[in-house]
Amino acid sequence: MDRKVKIVADSTCDLNPELLARYQIEVIPLNVNLGDKSCLDGVDVHTPDLFEYYNSTGKLPTTSAPTPAYYEDFYRKWTEEGWEVVHFSISSELTVTPSIAKMAAEKFDNVFPVDSRNVSCGMGILVLKAAELRDQGLSGSEIRERILGMTDKVRTAFIISTLLYMYKGGRCTGVQALGANLLNLKPCIEVDAGKMIVTKKYRGKLESVVRQVAQDHLQGRDDLDLSKILIVNYDAGQAAIDAVTEKIKEYQNFQEIHNNQCGCSVSVHCGPGTLGIIYMVK
């Protein structure tokens, strides 16, 4: 009997529908709250809805962690059909979700939770790697062990056009947000040891900034995994997407370049005009 392994990711992976279908990845939608109304990310609430809600109420939507029972129900659905489950969550440095997944998985012998130590498509690129390992015939436990050895090889860099939503969410001060706006600064947020940190501040239009980010991260590198690079954005505009794609192709010969949309969890904190690039080193 062939081994059956299901690769599963929380909706925070931000992978586009084409990639999810191509790699046969299941998504667990997480909770997004519009005031007292609880919604499921990507099911009955989508990223534009967040800003419609904010513009009409002045209140920022919130996210909340699932219960162990929510994960248990999902695991049971697949394990009762004979599947092993490898389940990815965003970094435990940023949320309790991986701990909840681990708690739920303890009731099953064939569920393998993975703390990706990353966010958004930084988690997503590991999910794709896991699907490739599945297709090579590895077991759920083998996939988890291999992926845990890759989490520190992911490089994630997000440019944020406005700090308004960081401020509203309590992640920076009003003075920082106002100063960045007045100086036309766009911070670059990267993931290091599972945490998000500001590494550099750029100035100018988003199209020129993302070109510079691509140059800073990719030019002259010989240590990159060139199998794929992911672009993820919300409302960054086609000009910025085209600009960063052009520079990626100029600096490195990636086999695949994939465009993705920021889901609710990233967008509610970063706001419109967010664009990130995600790749791996060898």
N, C-alpha and C positions, 0 to 999 in steps of 0.2 A: 504493500500500500504506500502510495506516495505521501510524503510529509506535507501537511497543509499549514502554511504560516500566513497569518493575516497581519499586514503592516497597518497600524492605526496611528492617527495623529490628532491631537486637539486642533480645533479650528484656527488656533493661533499660528499654525504653520504657514498660512498665507500662500499656499501653492495654488496655481491656476487650475481650472477644471480640466484642461487638456492633460496636464501632468498627472493629476489625480487619477484620471481614467487610464492613461498610458501605463502608469506604474501600479494600477489596481490598489490604490490606497483608500482606506476608509477614514472618514473624518468624524470626530465627536464634537458636535457644536457645544460651545460653552455659553454661560449666561451673560447677557448684557441687560442692564436695567435702565429703562427710561422712566425715571422717577419711581413710582410704585409698580410699574409694569415690567414684569420679567420676560425677556425674549431670548431666543436662541440665535447665536451668531451665525449668519449666513442662511438661516431658515426663515425667520419672521422679522429679522432686522438686518440691514446691510449698512455699509459705511456711510452713504449719503444720508441715511435716516438719522444718524447721530448728530449731524450738524443742522439738519432741519429742526430736530428737537432742541438743540442748544440755541439756535437763532430765535425760536418761538418762545422759549421759557427762560433763557439766560442761565440754565442749569446744565452742567456737564453730565452726560450719561456715565454710569459706573459699570464695572465688571465685578463678578463675584465667582468664587471657586465653587465647583460642583460638590455634591455630597459623595461619600464613598458608595452609597447605594446607587447613585447615578452611573458610576463607572461599573459597579458590579453587574448591573442589568445589561450593560453593553458587553462586558466580558462573557457573561453567561450565554448570550445570544450566539456567540461564535464558538465558544468552547464546547457547548452541547452538540454542535455539529462536527466536532472533531478537529477544530482549528487550534493551533498555537497562536497567541496574540503578542505582538511586540508593540507597545504603546508609548508614544512620544509626548512629552510635555515641555513647556518652556522652562527656563532656568529656575531652580529652587532658590536662587538668590533674589528672585523677583516676585515669586508667588509660592503659595503653599500647595498649589495643584499637584506637583510631583509627589509630595508626601501623601496626599489623599489617594493618588493612583497607587502608590506603594501599599497603602493600607488596604485598599480594595483588592489588590492583586494577591495578597496573602491568603485569600480564601480559595485560590486556584493554583493548581500545580503547573499549568501551561500558559500562564500570563507573565510577561516580562516587561515591566515598566522601565522607561528610559528617561532620565533627567538629561535633556539635550544640552544644558548649560548655555543655551542660546535663545534668541527670540526671533519671531517672524520667520522669514525664509532662511535665517541661520539655523533654525530648527528644521525647516523644510528641506534644506540640502542634505541633512543627515537622514531624513526620512527617505529621500531618493536613494541614498547609498544603501540603506537597509533593504529597500526593495530590490536593488541589484544583487545584494548578498542572498536574499531569499531566492532569486532566480538562479543563483549558482548552487542552490540545494542546501544551504546552511539551515540549521535548526534555529528555533526562537532564542534559545539560550546562547548559541554561538553568535547570532546576529547582535544580541545585546552586548556581549563582551567585545566584539569587534568595533561596534559603534562607540562604546564608552572610551575606546582608545583613540577615537577620531575627534571627540568634541573640542579638544584644544587646537585642532587644525582648521577650524572654521574662522573666517574673517568676515566681519559684518560692519559696514559703515553706512550710517544714515545721516542725510542732510535734512535739517528741519528749517523751514522757512519762517516760522513764527514760534515764539515761546509762549504765546497766549494760553495754549491748552496745557502746557507744562505748568504754568502759573496757576491756572484754574484748578488743576489736579493736585496742587500742593507740592510739585516737584521742583519748583524754583521760586525765587522771590519776585515780587512786582518790580523791584528795582532792576533785577537781571533781565526780566522780560522787556521792560521799557528801554533799557540801555541797548539791548540787541536790536530792537526795532528802530531806534533813532540812528544807530550806526550802520543799519542795514547788514547786520551780522547774521550768518547762518552757521550754527554750531554743527560740528560733525560728532555724532554719537557712535561709539564703537562698543563692542562687547569684549570684556576682559575678565577672565576667571568667573564667568557667569554673571558679571555685573555690567551695567551700562555706564560708561564714562564719557565725558566730553574730552576729545583729544585735540581738537583744533577748531578755530573759528575762521570761517571764510567771509569775504565781503563781496557783494555784487549780485547780479541777477542769477537766478537758479541755473540757467543754461550754462553760464560761464563757470559757476561754482562746481557743478557736477563734472564738467570737463577736467577741472583741476583735481578733484577727488580721484577720478579715474587715473590721472597721471601719477598722483602721489602714491596710489596703492599698487599700480600695475606696471609702470614703466621700468624696464630693465630687470625685471624679476626673472629668476630661473628656478625658483623654488615652488612654483604654483602647480596645482592639480588642474590641468587644462581641459578636463572632461566637460566641465560646465561652469557657467556663472549665472547667477540669478539677479535680475533687477526687480525691485519691488517699489511701488509708489502709491500715493493717493493724491489725486488732483494736482500732480506735478506738471501736467501739460505735455503734449506730444513733442514740443520743441526740446524740452529737457530730456525726455526719454530718447529721442533721436540723437541728442548731443552726447549723452553718456554712452550710448550704443556705438556711435562712431569712434569714440576715443577708446573704448574697450577693444574694438577691432584693430585700432591703430597700434595699441601697445602689446596685445597678446593674441595668440591664435587659439582661442577657446573653441572646442568642438561644438558646443551648444551655448546659446544665449537665450534665456527665457524671461519674459516679462510677466510680472505678477502684480496683483492689487493688494495693498495693505488692508487687512481685515479690521474688524471693530476694535480689537484690543490694542493694536498699535496706533490706529488713527485717533482714538479718543484721547490719547496722551500727546500725540505729535501734531495732529491737525493737518489741514490741507497744505499742499506744497511740500510733502515729504517724499524723499527718494533715497533708496538704499541700494548698495551693491553687495552681493554675498558670494564668496568663493572659498576654496580650500587650498591650503598649502600641502606639499607632499609629506 
